[in-house]
Amino acid sequence: VKSINYLDLHNMIKKVILKLESIGFFLITVITDNNSINRKAMSQFLDRPKLQYVYPHHCDFSRPLFY
């Protein structure tokens, strides 16, 4: 965590989600510890970043993505 910023982590999470979904996985949640970088990275899934426990799913906006 010391060597990655929240935007790079957000992009990495997004790429992993897209790859998992493309090979048939149905992703419903992202689980992390409560580190501030992780929280800020997840908040980037919103147009106006805000910490919450459910976000729009990047692959299908009608599905929730839980954190």
C-alpha positions as CSV (number, residue, x, y, z in Angstrom):
1,V,0.0,0.0,0.0
2,K,2.9,2.4,0.6
3,S,3.9,2.3,-3.0
4,I,0.5,2.6,-4.8
5,N,-1.9,5.5,-4.9
6,Y,-5.7,5.2,-4.8
7,L,-6.2,5.9,-8.5
8,D,-3.8,3.2,-9.6
9,L,-5.4,0.8,-7.1
10,H,-8.9,1.8,-8.4
11,N,-7.8,1.1,-12.0
12,M,-6.3,-2.3,-11.0
13,I,-9.5,-3.3,-9.2
14,K,-11.6,-2.3,-12.2
15,K,-9.3,-4.3,-14.6
16,V,-9.6,-7.4,-12.3
17,I,-13.4,-7.0,-12.2
18,L,-13.6,-6.8,-16.0
19,K,-11.3,-9.8,-16.5
20,L,-13.1,-12.0,-14.0
21,E,-16.5,-11.1,-15.6
22,S,-15.2,-11.7,-19.1
23,I,-14.2,-15.3,-18.2
24,G,-17.6,-16.1,-16.6
25,F,-17.3,-15.1,-13.0
26,F,-20.2,-13.2,-11.5
27,L,-18.6,-10.7,-9.1
28,I,-20.8,-9.3,-6.4
29,T,-18.4,-7.9,-3.8
30,V,-14.9,-6.5,-3.3
31,I,-13.4,-7.3,0.1
32,T,-10.5,-5.4,1.6
33,D,-9.3,-4.3,5.0
34,N,-10.3,-0.9,6.2
35,N,-7.2,0.9,4.9
36,S,-7.8,4.5,3.7
37,I,-6.3,3.8,0.3
38,N,-8.7,0.9,-0.2
39,R,-11.7,3.0,0.8
40,K,-10.7,5.9,-1.4
41,A,-10.0,3.5,-4.4
42,M,-13.5,2.0,-4.0
43,S,-15.1,5.5,-3.7
44,Q,-13.9,6.2,-7.3
45,F,-16.6,4.0,-8.7
46,L,-19.0,7.0,-8.2
47,D,-19.1,10.2,-10.3
48,R,-18.8,12.1,-7.1
49,P,-16.5,10.0,-4.9
50,K,-18.1,9.1,-1.6
51,L,-17.5,6.1,0.7
52,Q,-20.5,3.8,0.9
53,Y,-21.1,0.0,1.0
54,V,-22.7,-0.4,-2.5
55,Y,-21.6,1.0,-5.8
56,P,-22.7,0.6,-9.4
57,H,-21.2,-2.5,-11.0
58,H,-18.7,-1.5,-13.7
59,C,-19.8,-4.3,-16.0
60,D,-23.5,-3.9,-15.6
61,F,-24.9,-0.7,-14.0
62,S,-28.1,-2.5,-13.1
63,R,-26.2,-4.8,-10.7
64,P,-24.8,-3.7,-7.3
65,L,-21.1,-4.0,-6.4
66,F,-20.8,-4.4,-2.6
67,Y,-17.8,-3.3,-0.6
